[in-house]
């Protein structure tokens, strides 16, 4: 434990890497940033004001849906698992101090993708 009482995350991440965790390999194989323009286009909507919380990163939300499909879990279970599992947090680029999107936010993002329909980029 570090002086602050939190576990040494770097050491734990190294252990996951040594085990060749599937999610670590996935992060190295998929160029996630290439999805950003399409995801931003889907999520664009006129803001009525600057009030409210900042929109969550589209790549983060997309990766949440990937985790959900791989593990066949509900929105609520996804929220729990991301809060609970170090490998999920690492895949998503989250630290222990970061907020995890809740089940409703995941559902709303999925709805946005569904309403956008198939997208073909040129």
Chimera marker file (.cmm) of the C-alpha trace (Angstrom):
<marker_set name="trace">
<marker id="1" x="0.000" y="0.000" z="0.000" r="1" g="1" b="0" radius="0.5"/>
<marker id="2" x="1.129" y="3.525" z="-0.727" r="1" g="1" b="0" radius="0.5"/>
<marker id="3" x="1.194" y="6.089" z="2.089" r="1" g="1" b="0" radius="0.5"/>
<marker id="4" x="-2.238" y="7.348" z="1.020" r="1" g="1" b="0" radius="0.5"/>
<marker id="5" x="-3.674" y="3.877" z="1.634" r="1" g="1" b="0" radius="0.5"/>
<marker id="6" x="-4.369" y="3.184" z="-2.051" r="1" g="1" b="0" radius="0.5"/>
<marker id="7" x="-2.817" y="0.103" z="-3.655" r="1" g="1" b="0" radius="0.5"/>
<marker id="8" x="0.078" y="0.549" z="-6.031" r="1" g="1" b="0" radius="0.5"/>
<marker id="9" x="-1.850" y="0.629" z="-9.294" r="1" g="1" b="0" radius="0.5"/>
<marker id="10" x="1.210" y="0.592" z="-11.516" r="1" g="1" b="0" radius="0.5"/>
<marker id="11" x="2.300" y="-2.734" z="-10.040" r="1" g="1" b="0" radius="0.5"/>
<marker id="12" x="-1.188" y="-4.177" z="-10.440" r="1" g="1" b="0" radius="0.5"/>
<marker id="13" x="-1.379" y="-2.962" z="-14.050" r="1" g="1" b="0" radius="0.5"/>
<marker id="14" x="2.000" y="-4.604" z="-14.722" r="1" g="1" b="0" radius="0.5"/>
<marker id="15" x="0.668" y="-7.889" z="-13.383" r="1" g="1" b="0" radius="0.5"/>
<marker id="16" x="-2.296" y="-7.675" z="-15.742" r="1" g="1" b="0" radius="0.5"/>
<marker id="17" x="0.052" y="-6.969" z="-18.657" r="1" g="1" b="0" radius="0.5"/>
<marker id="18" x="2.224" y="-9.964" z="-17.737" r="1" g="1" b="0" radius="0.5"/>
<marker id="19" x="-0.865" y="-12.175" z="-17.875" r="1" g="1" b="0" radius="0.5"/>
<marker id="20" x="-1.503" y="-10.832" z="-21.372" r="1" g="1" b="0" radius="0.5"/>
<marker id="21" x="-4.989" y="-9.693" z="-20.417" r="1" g="1" b="0" radius="0.5"/>
<marker id="22" x="-7.386" y="-9.744" z="-23.383" r="1" g="1" b="0" radius="0.5"/>
<marker id="23" x="-8.505" y="-6.161" z="-22.814" r="1" g="1" b="0" radius="0.5"/>
<marker id="24" x="-4.914" y="-4.894" z="-22.854" r="1" g="1" b="0" radius="0.5"/>
<marker id="25" x="-4.349" y="-6.665" z="-26.168" r="1" g="1" b="0" radius="0.5"/>
<marker id="26" x="-7.604" y="-5.238" z="-27.522" r="1" g="1" b="0" radius="0.5"/>
<marker id="27" x="-6.494" y="-1.713" z="-26.645" r="1" g="1" b="0" radius="0.5"/>
<marker id="28" x="-3.262" y="-2.209" z="-28.575" r="1" g="1" b="0" radius="0.5"/>
<marker id="29" x="-4.969" y="-3.735" z="-31.629" r="1" g="1" b="0" radius="0.5"/>
<marker id="30" x="-7.857" y="-1.306" z="-32.146" r="1" g="1" b="0" radius="0.5"/>
<marker id="31" x="-7.191" y="2.307" z="-33.181" r="1" g="1" b="0" radius="0.5"/>
<marker id="32" x="-9.960" y="3.738" z="-30.973" r="1" g="1" b="0" radius="0.5"/>
<marker id="33" x="-9.357" y="7.343" z="-32.014" r="1" g="1" b="0" radius="0.5"/>
<marker id="34" x="-10.483" y="6.526" z="-35.559" r="1" g="1" b="0" radius="0.5"/>
<marker id="35" x="-14.008" y="6.122" z="-34.180" r="1" g="1" b="0" radius="0.5"/>
<marker id="36" x="-14.042" y="9.595" z="-32.601" r="1" g="1" b="0" radius="0.5"/>
<marker id="37" x="-15.279" y="11.619" z="-35.633" r="1" g="1" b="0" radius="0.5"/>
<marker id="38" x="-18.261" y="9.331" z="-36.164" r="1" g="1" b="0" radius="0.5"/>
<marker id="39" x="-19.094" y="9.184" z="-32.465" r="1" g="1" b="0" radius="0.5"/>
<marker id="40" x="-18.896" y="12.974" z="-32.168" r="1" g="1" b="0" radius="0.5"/>
<marker id="41" x="-21.165" y="13.399" z="-35.174" r="1" g="1" b="0" radius="0.5"/>
<marker id="42" x="-23.744" y="11.091" z="-33.597" r="1" g="1" b="0" radius="0.5"/>
<marker id="43" x="-23.631" y="12.889" z="-30.280" r="1" g="1" b="0" radius="0.5"/>
<marker id="44" x="-23.816" y="16.417" z="-31.713" r="1" g="1" b="0" radius="0.5"/>
<marker id="45" x="-26.949" y="18.238" z="-30.749" r="1" g="1" b="0" radius="0.5"/>
<marker id="46" x="-27.557" y="21.904" z="-30.181" r="1" g="1" b="0" radius="0.5"/>
<marker id="47" x="-27.094" y="22.941" z="-26.563" r="1" g="1" b="0" radius="0.5"/>
<marker id="48" x="-29.808" y="25.117" z="-25.116" r="1" g="1" b="0" radius="0.5"/>
<marker id="49" x="-27.403" y="26.499" z="-22.517" r="1" g="1" b="0" radius="0.5"/>
<marker id="50" x="-24.016" y="25.885" z="-20.951" r="1" g="1" b="0" radius="0.5"/>
<marker id="51" x="-25.671" y="24.534" z="-17.829" r="1" g="1" b="0" radius="0.5"/>
<marker id="52" x="-25.425" y="20.885" z="-16.893" r="1" g="1" b="0" radius="0.5"/>
<marker id="53" x="-22.561" y="18.495" z="-16.714" r="1" g="1" b="0" radius="0.5"/>
<marker id="54" x="-19.950" y="18.068" z="-19.396" r="1" g="1" b="0" radius="0.5"/>
<marker id="55" x="-20.606" y="15.367" z="-21.972" r="1" g="1" b="0" radius="0.5"/>
<marker id="56" x="-18.681" y="12.139" z="-21.409" r="1" g="1" b="0" radius="0.5"/>
<marker id="57" x="-16.018" y="11.090" z="-23.882" r="1" g="1" b="0" radius="0.5"/>
<marker id="58" x="-17.482" y="9.217" z="-26.860" r="1" g="1" b="0" radius="0.5"/>
<marker id="59" x="-14.635" y="6.695" z="-26.973" r="1" g="1" b="0" radius="0.5"/>
<marker id="60" x="-15.158" y="5.885" z="-23.296" r="1" g="1" b="0" radius="0.5"/>
<marker id="61" x="-18.878" y="5.356" z="-23.886" r="1" g="1" b="0" radius="0.5"/>
<marker id="62" x="-18.219" y="3.225" z="-26.977" r="1" g="1" b="0" radius="0.5"/>
<marker id="63" x="-15.746" y="1.065" z="-25.079" r="1" g="1" b="0" radius="0.5"/>
<marker id="64" x="-18.331" y="0.589" z="-22.322" r="1" g="1" b="0" radius="0.5"/>
<marker id="65" x="-20.706" y="-0.903" z="-24.888" r="1" g="1" b="0" radius="0.5"/>
<marker id="66" x="-17.904" y="-3.160" z="-26.155" r="1" g="1" b="0" radius="0.5"/>
<marker id="67" x="-17.316" y="-4.456" z="-22.608" r="1" g="1" b="0" radius="0.5"/>
<marker id="68" x="-21.023" y="-4.986" z="-22.166" r="1" g="1" b="0" radius="0.5"/>
<marker id="69" x="-21.303" y="-7.063" z="-25.341" r="1" g="1" b="0" radius="0.5"/>
<marker id="70" x="-18.196" y="-9.144" z="-24.603" r="1" g="1" b="0" radius="0.5"/>
<marker id="71" x="-19.431" y="-10.005" z="-21.134" r="1" g="1" b="0" radius="0.5"/>
<marker id="72" x="-23.171" y="-10.134" z="-21.911" r="1" g="1" b="0" radius="0.5"/>
<marker id="73" x="-24.134" y="-7.966" z="-18.945" r="1" g="1" b="0" radius="0.5"/>
<marker id="74" x="-26.890" y="-5.445" z="-18.246" r="1" g="1" b="0" radius="0.5"/>
<marker id="75" x="-26.363" y="-1.710" z="-17.955" r="1" g="1" b="0" radius="0.5"/>
<marker id="76" x="-26.574" y="-1.961" z="-14.170" r="1" g="1" b="0" radius="0.5"/>
<marker id="77" x="-24.107" y="-4.855" z="-14.033" r="1" g="1" b="0" radius="0.5"/>
<marker id="78" x="-21.749" y="-2.978" z="-16.360" r="1" g="1" b="0" radius="0.5"/>
<marker id="79" x="-21.742" y="0.003" z="-13.997" r="1" g="1" b="0" radius="0.5"/>
<marker id="80" x="-20.977" y="-2.306" z="-11.067" r="1" g="1" b="0" radius="0.5"/>
<marker id="81" x="-18.247" y="-4.244" z="-12.894" r="1" g="1" b="0" radius="0.5"/>
<marker id="82" x="-16.451" y="-1.103" z="-14.074" r="1" g="1" b="0" radius="0.5"/>
<marker id="83" x="-16.417" y="0.156" z="-10.493" r="1" g="1" b="0" radius="0.5"/>
<marker id="84" x="-15.205" y="-3.235" z="-9.261" r="1" g="1" b="0" radius="0.5"/>
<marker id="85" x="-12.717" y="-4.545" z="-11.842" r="1" g="1" b="0" radius="0.5"/>
<marker id="86" x="-9.266" y="-3.125" z="-12.333" r="1" g="1" b="0" radius="0.5"/>
<marker id="87" x="-8.999" y="-4.653" z="-15.825" r="1" g="1" b="0" radius="0.5"/>
<marker id="88" x="-12.192" y="-2.847" z="-16.923" r="1" g="1" b="0" radius="0.5"/>
<marker id="89" x="-10.939" y="0.458" z="-15.513" r="1" g="1" b="0" radius="0.5"/>
<marker id="90" x="-7.602" y="0.042" z="-17.260" r="1" g="1" b="0" radius="0.5"/>
<marker id="91" x="-9.291" y="-0.808" z="-20.580" r="1" g="1" b="0" radius="0.5"/>
<marker id="92" x="-11.393" y="2.340" z="-20.269" r="1" g="1" b="0" radius="0.5"/>
<marker id="93" x="-8.493" y="4.531" z="-19.154" r="1" g="1" b="0" radius="0.5"/>
<marker id="94" x="-10.116" y="5.266" z="-15.794" r="1" g="1" b="0" radius="0.5"/>
<marker id="95" x="-8.410" y="5.698" z="-12.431" r="1" g="1" b="0" radius="0.5"/>
<marker id="96" x="-9.869" y="4.868" z="-9.048" r="1" g="1" b="0" radius="0.5"/>
<marker id="97" x="-10.705" y="8.539" z="-8.558" r="1" g="1" b="0" radius="0.5"/>
<marker id="98" x="-12.576" y="8.906" z="-11.889" r="1" g="1" b="0" radius="0.5"/>
<marker id="99" x="-16.345" y="8.814" z="-12.079" r="1" g="1" b="0" radius="0.5"/>
<marker id="100" x="-17.886" y="5.810" z="-13.787" r="1" g="1" b="0" radius="0.5"/>
<marker id="101" x="-20.830" y="6.477" z="-16.113" r="1" g="1" b="0" radius="0.5"/>
<marker id="102" x="-24.022" y="5.155" z="-14.579" r="1" g="1" b="0" radius="0.5"/>
<marker id="103" x="-26.416" y="2.652" z="-16.131" r="1" g="1" b="0" radius="0.5"/>
<marker id="104" x="-28.776" y="5.361" z="-17.395" r="1" g="1" b="0" radius="0.5"/>
<marker id="105" x="-25.948" y="7.184" z="-19.174" r="1" g="1" b="0" radius="0.5"/>
<marker id="106" x="-24.924" y="3.944" z="-20.896" r="1" g="1" b="0" radius="0.5"/>
<marker id="107" x="-28.535" y="3.335" z="-21.947" r="1" g="1" b="0" radius="0.5"/>
<marker id="108" x="-28.866" y="6.876" z="-23.334" r="1" g="1" b="0" radius="0.5"/>
<marker id="109" x="-25.645" y="6.518" z="-25.329" r="1" g="1" b="0" radius="0.5"/>
<marker id="110" x="-26.863" y="3.232" z="-26.819" r="1" g="1" b="0" radius="0.5"/>
<marker id="111" x="-30.118" y="4.974" z="-27.775" r="1" g="1" b="0" radius="0.5"/>
<marker id="112" x="-28.181" y="7.727" z="-29.544" r="1" g="1" b="0" radius="0.5"/>
<marker id="113" x="-26.274" y="5.124" z="-31.557" r="1" g="1" b="0" radius="0.5"/>
<marker id="114" x="-29.478" y="3.264" z="-32.397" r="1" g="1" b="0" radius="0.5"/>
<marker id="115" x="-31.294" y="6.416" z="-33.497" r="1" g="1" b="0" radius="0.5"/>
<marker id="116" x="-28.347" y="7.427" z="-35.687" r="1" g="1" b="0" radius="0.5"/>
<marker id="117" x="-28.727" y="4.190" z="-37.630" r="1" g="1" b="0" radius="0.5"/>
<marker id="118" x="-25.999" y="2.784" z="-39.818" r="1" g="1" b="0" radius="0.5"/>
<marker id="119" x="-23.353" y="5.366" z="-40.628" r="1" g="1" b="0" radius="0.5"/>
<marker id="120" x="-21.263" y="5.278" z="-43.745" r="1" g="1" b="0" radius="0.5"/>
<marker id="121" x="-18.317" y="7.628" z="-43.792" r="1" g="1" b="0" radius="0.5"/>
<marker id="122" x="-16.733" y="8.741" z="-46.997" r="1" g="1" b="0" radius="0.5"/>
<link id1="1" id2="2" r="1" g="1" b="0" radius="0.2"/>
<link id1="2" id2="3" r="1" g="1" b="0" radius="0.2"/>
<link id1="3" id2="4" r="1" g="1" b="0" radius="0.2"/>
<link id1="4" id2="5" r="1" g="1" b="0" radius="0.2"/>
<link id1="5" id2="6" r="1" g="1" b="0" radius="0.2"/>
<link id1="6" id2="7" r="1" g="1" b="0" radius="0.2"/>
<link id1="7" id2="8" r="1" g="1" b="0" radius="0.2"/>
<link id1="8" id2="9" r="1" g="1" b="0" radius="0.2"/>
<link id1="9" id2="10" r="1" g="1" b="0" radius="0.2"/>
<link id1="10" id2="11" r="1" g="1" b="0" radius="0.2"/>
<link id1="11" id2="12" r="1" g="1" b="0" radius="0.2"/>
<link id1="12" id2="13" r="1" g="1" b="0" radius="0.2"/>
<link id1="13" id2="14" r="1" g="1" b="0" radius="0.2"/>
<link id1="14" id2="15" r="1" g="1" b="0" radius="0.2"/>
<link id1="15" id2="16" r="1" g="1" b="0" radius="0.2"/>
<link id1="16" id2="17" r="1" g="1" b="0" radius="0.2"/>
<link id1="17" id2="18" r="1" g="1" b="0" radius="0.2"/>
<link id1="18" id2="19" r="1" g="1" b="0" radius="0.2"/>
<link id1="19" id2="20" r="1" g="1" b="0" radius="0.2"/>
<link id1="20" id2="21" r="1" g="1" b="0" radius="0.2"/>
<link id1="21" id2="22" r="1" g="1" b="0" radius="0.2"/>
<link id1="22" id2="23" r="1" g="1" b="0" radius="0.2"/>
<link id1="23" id2="24" r="1" g="1" b="0" radius="0.2"/>
<link id1="24" id2="25" r="1" g="1" b="0" radius="0.2"/>
<link id1="25" id2="26" r="1" g="1" b="0" radius="0.2"/>
<link id1="26" id2="27" r="1" g="1" b="0" radius="0.2"/>
<link id1="27" id2="28" r="1" g="1" b="0" radius="0.2"/>
<link id1="28" id2="29" r="1" g="1" b="0" radius="0.2"/>
<link id1="29" id2="30" r="1" g="1" b="0" radius="0.2"/>
<link id1="30" id2="31" r="1" g="1" b="0" radius="0.2"/>
<link id1="31" id2="32" r="1" g="1" b="0" radius="0.2"/>
<link id1="32" id2="33" r="1" g="1" b="0" radius="0.2"/>
<link id1="33" id2="34" r="1" g="1" b="0" radius="0.2"/>
<link id1="34" id2="35" r="1" g="1" b="0" radius="0.2"/>
<link id1="35" id2="36" r="1" g="1" b="0" radius="0.2"/>
<link id1="36" id2="37" r="1" g="1" b="0" radius="0.2"/>
<link id1="37" id2="38" r="1" g="1" b="0" radius="0.2"/>
<link id1="38" id2="39" r="1" g="1" b="0" radius="0.2"/>
<link id1="39" id2="40" r="1" g="1" b="0" radius="0.2"/>
<link id1="40" id2="41" r="1" g="1" b="0" radius="0.2"/>
<link id1="41" id2="42" r="1" g="1" b="0" radius="0.2"/>
<link id1="42" id2="43" r="1" g="1" b="0" radius="0.2"/>
<link id1="43" id2="44" r="1" g="1" b="0" radius="0.2"/>
<link id1="44" id2="45" r="1" g="1" b="0" radius="0.2"/>
<link id1="45" id2="46" r="1" g="1" b="0" radius="0.2"/>
<link id1="46" id2="47" r="1" g="1" b="0" radius="0.2"/>
<link id1="47" id2="48" r="1" g="1" b="0" radius="0.2"/>
<link id1="48" id2="49" r="1" g="1" b="0" radius="0.2"/>
<link id1="49" id2="50" r="1" g="1" b="0" radius="0.2"/>
<link id1="50" id2="51" r="1" g="1" b="0" radius="0.2"/>
<link id1="51" id2="52" r="1" g="1" b="0" radius="0.2"/>
<link id1="52" id2="53" r="1" g="1" b="0" radius="0.2"/>
<link id1="53" id2="54" r="1" g="1" b="0" radius="0.2"/>
<link id1="54" id2="55" r="1" g="1" b="0" radius="0.2"/>
<link id1="55" id2="56" r="1" g="1" b="0" radius="0.2"/>
<link id1="56" id2="57" r="1" g="1" b="0" radius="0.2"/>
<link id1="57" id2="58" r="1" g="1" b="0" radius="0.2"/>
<link id1="58" id2="59" r="1" g="1" b="0" radius="0.2"/>
<link id1="59" id2="60" r="1" g="1" b="0" radius="0.2"/>
<link id1="60" id2="61" r="1" g="1" b="0" radius="0.2"/>
<link id1="61" id2="62" r="1" g="1" b="0" radius="0.2"/>
<link id1="62" id2="63" r="1" g="1" b="0" radius="0.2"/>
<link id1="63" id2="64" r="1" g="1" b="0" radius="0.2"/>
<link id1="64" id2="65" r="1" g="1" b="0" radius="0.2"/>
<link id1="65" id2="66" r="1" g="1" b="0" radius="0.2"/>
<link id1="66" id2="67" r="1" g="1" b="0" radius="0.2"/>
<link id1="67" id2="68" r="1" g="1" b="0" radius="0.2"/>
<link id1="68" id2="69" r="1" g="1" b="0" radius="0.2"/>
<link id1="69" id2="70" r="1" g="1" b="0" radius="0.2"/>
<link id1="70" id2="71" r="1" g="1" b="0" radius="0.2"/>
<link id1="71" id2="72" r="1" g="1" b="0" radius="0.2"/>
<link id1="72" id2="73" r="1" g="1" b="0" radius="0.2"/>
<link id1="73" id2="74" r="1" g="1" b="0" radius="0.2"/>
<link id1="74" id2="75" r="1" g="1" b="0" radius="0.2"/>
<link id1="75" id2="76" r="1" g="1" b="0" radius="0.2"/>
<link id1="76" id2="77" r="1" g="1" b="0" radius="0.2"/>
<link id1="77" id2="78" r="1" g="1" b="0" radius="0.2"/>
<link id1="78" id2="79" r="1" g="1" b="0" radius="0.2"/>
<link id1="79" id2="80" r="1" g="1" b="0" radius="0.2"/>
<link id1="80" id2="81" r="1" g="1" b="0" radius="0.2"/>
<link id1="81" id2="82" r="1" g="1" b="0" radius="0.2"/>
<link id1="82" id2="83" r="1" g="1" b="0" radius="0.2"/>
<link id1="83" id2="84" r="1" g="1" b="0" radius="0.2"/>
<link id1="84" id2="85" r="1" g="1" b="0" radius="0.2"/>
<link id1="85" id2="86" r="1" g="1" b="0" radius="0.2"/>
<link id1="86" id2="87" r="1" g="1" b="0" radius="0.2"/>
<link id1="87" id2="88" r="1" g="1" b="0" radius="0.2"/>
<link id1="88" id2="89" r="1" g="1" b="0" radius="0.2"/>
<link id1="89" id2="90" r="1" g="1" b="0" radius="0.2"/>
<link id1="90" id2="91" r="1" g="1" b="0" radius="0.2"/>
<link id1="91" id2="92" r="1" g="1" b="0" radius="0.2"/>
<link id1="92" id2="93" r="1" g="1" b="0" radius="0.2"/>
<link id1="93" id2="94" r="1" g="1" b="0" radius="0.2"/>
<link id1="94" id2="95" r="1" g="1" b="0" radius="0.2"/>
<link id1="95" id2="96" r="1" g="1" b="0" radius="0.2"/>
<link id1="96" id2="97" r="1" g="1" b="0" radius="0.2"/>
<link id1="97" id2="98" r="1" g="1" b="0" radius="0.2"/>
<link id1="98" id2="99" r="1" g="1" b="0" radius="0.2"/>
<link id1="99" id2="100" r="1" g="1" b="0" radius="0.2"/>
<link id1="100" id2="101" r="1" g="1" b="0" radius="0.2"/>
<link id1="101" id2="102" r="1" g="1" b="0" radius="0.2"/>
<link id1="102" id2="103" r="1" g="1" b="0" radius="0.2"/>
<link id1="103" id2="104" r="1" g="1" b="0" radius="0.2"/>
<link id1="104" id2="105" r="1" g="1" b="0" radius="0.2"/>
<link id1="105" id2="106" r="1" g="1" b="0" radius="0.2"/>
<link id1="106" id2="107" r="1" g="1" b="0" radius="0.2"/>
<link id1="107" id2="108" r="1" g="1" b="0" radius="0.2"/>
<link id1="108" id2="109" r="1" g="1" b="0" radius="0.2"/>
<link id1="109" id2="110" r="1" g="1" b="0" radius="0.2"/>
<link id1="110" id2="111" r="1" g="1" b="0" radius="0.2"/>
<link id1="111" id2="112" r="1" g="1" b="0" radius="0.2"/>
<link id1="112" id2="113" r="1" g="1" b="0" radius="0.2"/>
<link id1="113" id2="114" r="1" g="1" b="0" radius="0.2"/>
<link id1="114" id2="115" r="1" g="1" b="0" radius="0.2"/>
<link id1="115" id2="116" r="1" g="1" b="0" radius="0.2"/>
<link id1="116" id2="117" r="1" g="1" b="0" radius="0.2"/>
<link id1="117" id2="118" r="1" g="1" b="0" radius="0.2"/>
<link id1="118" id2="119" r="1" g="1" b="0" radius="0.2"/>
<link id1="119" id2="120" r="1" g="1" b="0" radius="0.2"/>
<link id1="120" id2="121" r="1" g="1" b="0" radius="0.2"/>
<link id1="121" id2="122" r="1" g="1" b="0" radius="0.2"/>
</marker_set>
